[in-house]
Amino acid sequence: MPSLKPDTASDHIRQLNAHYAAEKADGETLLARLRGAFAAAGRDPDRLNLDDIAGIDQLHLGGRRASRALAELGALNGGERVLDVGCGTGGASRLLAAEYGCEVTGVDVTAAFVDVAGWLSAATGLASLTHFLCADAGQVPLPAGSVEVVWCQHALMNMPHVPRVLAEWQRLLVPGGRVLLHEVVAGDNPEPLTLPVPWARTSVTNHLRDRRRLERDLALAGFEPLRVEDVTEEALAWRQAHSQREQAAGPVANSLPGPNLIFGSDFVQMGRNLQDNLTAGKVRILAGVWRTTRR
Ligand SMILES: C[S@@+](CC[C@H](N)C(=O)[O-])C[C@H]1O[C@@H](n2cnc3c(N)ncnc32)[C@H](O)[C@@H]1O
């Protein structure tokens, strides 16, 4: 089974941590930076609501609307135990807890995101339904058969070892368990991506695979498709609207923190490049539900 050698694995983790949570020159952590930004916007950083934090906890195209659409596509009926793979700052984990009553464990290799996810869940009163672990998706410290659903939004495109990760999902899911995916895949245009994009400043953290390869990897890992949709058009429309807003926005007094506090000052360029890559057919967006064939 393909896996990462230990030194390659730690390179992968180092590169992702550097991409997502590069310390600024002053050494301030992401957690301190975001807490300070909420305080500066007149909010108590320990008492926040899900609307306040939507600018920093939805690191995927389509925001909360896309997560709700995926939950509907996957027919979540409430109360499932969910593993949120590559959970980032934990936005989907909290949405599934707050709106579907799910008990969610989020796992992410970017340590600074895991710290932020724990803080945001405590600040929004969702700490009892959401738990966060700092680990590689290929080796999650949870017992076999501990979740009914694996949820993954915009994270596989950062992973060089997808077959290893899918094998881990098989281990963690109960028989008949489901995988709900909302992923960035390579499009038919083979030209190089315009960089930076939100998941990669250079090709080092970019591991896009095309839809056929991802579907084949899922089949080989023992997952059957229940419903798969290409949602590129909706994603592009959402990105265009956001790029317009981001380019028009100057500094606004008391404004709530947004993704530029995570990604840095090149976030507007990342969004514009993602829009261009979508328009040029270099990337596409997929949403789908698979079920393990183990009964
Ligand atoms: C674009 S962010 C998406 C975060 C979140 N899913 C969301 O939609 O808000 C991709 C996330 O995947 C995480 N990630 C990438 N490779 C990973 C791996 N091998 N194991 C765990 N997390 C990983 C990154 O650290 C990052 O938080």
The ligand as a Gaussian input file, in Angstrom:
#p B3LYP/6-31G(d) Opt

LIG

0 1
 C       -7.930000      24.485000       2.211000
 S       -7.832000      23.916000       3.852000
 C       -9.530000      23.387000       4.101000
 C       -9.905000      23.351000       5.558000
 C      -11.333000      22.910000       5.841000
 N      -11.616000      21.594000       5.317000
 C      -12.312000      23.898000       5.289000
 O      -12.908000      23.616000       4.243000
 O      -12.494000      24.954000       5.915000
 C       -6.983000      22.340000       3.697000
 C       -6.672000      21.724000       5.048000
 O       -6.206000      20.387000       4.872000
 C       -5.202000      20.166000       5.861000
 N       -4.373000      19.022000       5.440000
 C       -3.642000      18.914000       4.322000
 N       -2.986000      17.734000       4.293000
 C       -3.323000      17.077000       5.421000
 C       -2.983000      15.791000       5.948000
 N       -2.135000      14.980000       5.321000
 N       -3.536000      15.419000       7.116000
 C       -4.393000      16.245000       7.774000
 N       -4.743000      17.483000       7.316000
 C       -4.220000      17.885000       6.149000
 C       -4.438000      21.487000       5.873000
 O       -3.638000      21.631000       7.017000
 C       -5.595000      22.468000       5.796000
 O       -6.076000      22.788000       7.065000

